[in-house]
Amino acid sequence: MNQQVKDLIQKLGEAIHESVSESDQISGVVREIREQGFDVLLMLEATIGLNEVEDEPETIDADSDAEDAAGPFTRNDLTFLKSLRISTEESEKTTIEGGDLPNQDSPPDA
């Protein structure tokens, strides 16, 4: 990652902090909490993820059946869906072709 991108990420973090700090809505709610006799400590964590854009997205070929309206998925799509524990036919094919066993999270049959 080059220095320009690092600087932009830093600016993004500062912009998020400034937006929260200057929010009238947040200030109003904090004031109401204090009126109820509580002190407020607000800590937020922001995760900034970057994916480099490819010139031609890598896709996994799906069968061209009319039933398969979802179309091909990029590897990033499949990784995201897997993180949500959503499986697709394409992700199962990729998993099997890659040598892993599908449904590794499920307990073995007794």
N, C-alpha and C positions, 0 to 999 in steps of 0.2 A: 504494500500500500504506500503510495507516494505521500510526501509531506503536504501537498495541497489538499488531498482527501482527508488527511488527519486534521488539518486546520478547519476544514468544512465541518467535520464531525464535532470538533470543539465548539464551533459557532452554533451548530444545531443544539448542542447541550445547553449553551448559554441562552439561546432563544427560548428553549423550553422552560428553563429556570425563570427567566424574566417574565414569561407569559403567566406562570403560576403565581409569581410574586406580586404581579400587578393586577391580578384578577379581582374585580370587585365582588364577584359571586363568592369566591373562596374567602375573601376578607370578611364578607358578611356572615358566612357560616361560622368562621372562627370566632368572630365577635359574639355570636349567639351562644356558642359553646362556653366561652369565657363568662358570659352573663349567667350561665347555669352553675358557675363556681369551679370550672375546670380550666387548667392551663393546657395549651395545645402545642404539641411538638409534631410538626409535619415533615416527614421524610419520604421522598419519592425516589424510586429507582427507574431509570429509563434504560432499556436495552436497545441499542441501535445495531441492526444487522445489515450488512451489505452483501449483495451478490453481483459479481461482475457480469454485465450484459454481454452475451455471446452474439457474434455477427449473425450466425444462423443457429437458432435454438436446437439443441440435440433432442430429438423426439424418439419415442419408442413406437414402432409401427404397431397399429392395432388392426384387427381384421376389418375389412371394409364392408361389413354387414350393415344393412340399414338399421338394425337394432342397436348398433354401437354408435349412438349419436354423440357420445361424449368426446370422441376423437382421440388422437394421440396425446400423451402427456409428456412434458419434459421431465428430466430427472429431478429438477427442483420441485415440480408439481407432486411427483410421487413421494419425495422426501417429506414434503409438507403434509400430504394426506396421511402418510405413515405416522407422523408425529401426533396426528389427531386420532390415531388408531382406526383409520379408514382404509380398507383394502380395495383394490381394483383388480380386474383381471390382468392388466398390464403389470401391476406391482407384483402380483403372484408369479407371473411368468418371469419377470426379472429376478425375483428371489430364487426361484427354482433354477434358472439358468446360471445364476451366480453361485450356486452350490449350497445356499442356505436352505434351511427347512422352513416352510411357511408356518405361520401361527406359532412362533417360538414362545410367545407369552402364555399360551394355553397349557395347562398341566397335561402330562401324558395320560392316556387311557389306562385304567387299572384292570 
